[in-house]
Amino acid sequence: MCLGRTDLPLDTLGRLQAALLGVSLRPAALYSSPLVRARETARPMGEAKILPGLTERFAGDWDGLRFDEIRSRWPELYAARGGDPSLPMPGAEPDSAALARFSAALEAILRETPRGAAAVSHAGVIGLYLESLGLPGVKIPYGSYVRLGASDGGALEAAEPGVLPRPKLTDGVCLALLRAAGTPERAVRHCAAVADRAERLARAAHMAPGPIRAAALLHDIARGRPRHPELGADWLAGLGYPETAELIRAHHDHPGDRLDAAGIVCLADKLVMGERPCTLEERFAASAEKCRAPEQRKAHERRFAAARRLVKYFEEKGVSI
């Protein structure tokens, strides 16, 4: 979609990106575009003052349309803009006007808060501003920030363009992500219990517990949605945590052929029912009631056998589960 001033809320990945900004940045003052997606991005960082000058460029007749529709209705212009994005969209706000009001908004922020302020805006107008600073074509990923500094002459310059926050996945950061994803409270409590169990298993297996605990805390982040292990893994990969994503992806259906970090997350999940510890037999007896189709029963048996193999690895080490 050509998203200019069409006012849409953040999707789940956007809320997760905003949560990472919230734990990474604590500005002295906070300002936001009036568009909903910007205000939702600002919210985890604090209370924002709304500045209309920070809003996105108006994309004219294309604003809010899908790109396949734009390509169908304006084929020549669409193709030409592929080689020269500066070509104007029909009815759109001129770049010069968008840059002028965005620059004026930044100047107003600097007058009010000379240091440590944050402004939540949009990729289009930010790109125009960076181009005016001598940085054309800089990609501004969603959920990233640009750190501005002053040159020797006092003029603003982009010290760090397009920085994606990647805080360590501590318990607090994981909890912020679970809240941002709208994970049900019952699932959050289950994740906390699984994380405690996974950490104990990791230490017994002489593995680094930190990454395993983080993955266990987040393993059900997409609980309640179809194919929740894959969806949760896709979210974490999109946030820049590929290793954690793969542990989450495997937690529901690990083959049990090796004792690795993913296997520990999987086994810990199978040894917790709700918030309380349980045996494999209890857990799989409870879940068997939901398996009515032959394919479901076969998958259930395969997962039970894999979990028993994981337990056997610990037994061979002399560790009682």
Steps between C-alpha positions, in 0.01 A plus 500: 500500500611855426483629855519876526238668718264203491454459874546135597606352835812292549483127435644257756854518364479879515391488865792268576741740328353784706552297817871462418526876447331547836759294687791649301423874502406729787485847342499818702202613293286315251317623191286315247324528170122509543451177304386202707794276407746767616316564827493125569873481430565786742284364783754252649754784526270734692245775446551677168419851392332498158662705224311505166824583317628148574223329301573295191488636148156493339521259207213662308291271281717204599460538875350184652496302175661160450804508275348252255206738457734795451700303243178416313362856496826693445728249323737749335549721805534199729772355277678836470503550879672163531805665347447850641301512827518881497237513224183646661195286568176654365353744750775433756655748739813647337827381649606859564188570706534178699866572572429860604235414759699199632813714540294767676367238742855388584610859553207551741604188692857624527380834636295325769742214581854558367626154607353153545167543321343233277259557212289216360435553131490308171743355248398728214559835666801371693652391169446846355669656801799266483535581131513869594788411733689340214387140554282406201348154469546398865268215594302568817372164628175493694566513873841665458622841607735765366733665753570862413801691627649843450795562272792726599311786342184427699298358210312176545643184347396135505741331740321162477236447229260207517605338831292196593481442877623156605492493880603182678198275554484532876190398694380861493544536125328167438208603719468828308486303173236261637285795609546676165396185312182472706596154626225375734586540868460129560756431226737759648493319835558168323800650315650616830467152650649338188791747509584400857490131407704557183769688693538212746522249214757713319723518807469124551608450137789749544356739240487878518163567663443858381397442135296193600314689771419786261362261237296317764355829623396586145407153371124567518508868404253429217281268708137500386587557134525237227840328475621695800858357512567605140333839542687575821826397336428727203442793735829446685688459172344824377621672816856385435528200732544207257651258754212551744257468211628155410468378860139620505427342162611157625340505844180326397645226281866427576613163354667395826807370317746723689518698821542856381361836607181452299452158655527646849238766425275230352544266797448776757172589329388137522585485871274790594121488490362849535724637773575180690762229443374173359627174358513426130227243550269756662565760233449270204196328655336843532581603145395163353135592556529773238639263233205349315615476138747221407763757396469675836538174693805404295662841566418467869669160520804630312540794739457278805771265373732795427449640851581161654824490299593842636437378854723202431792729417474646849465159660819389327671797664368389836255792520153427632221690321 
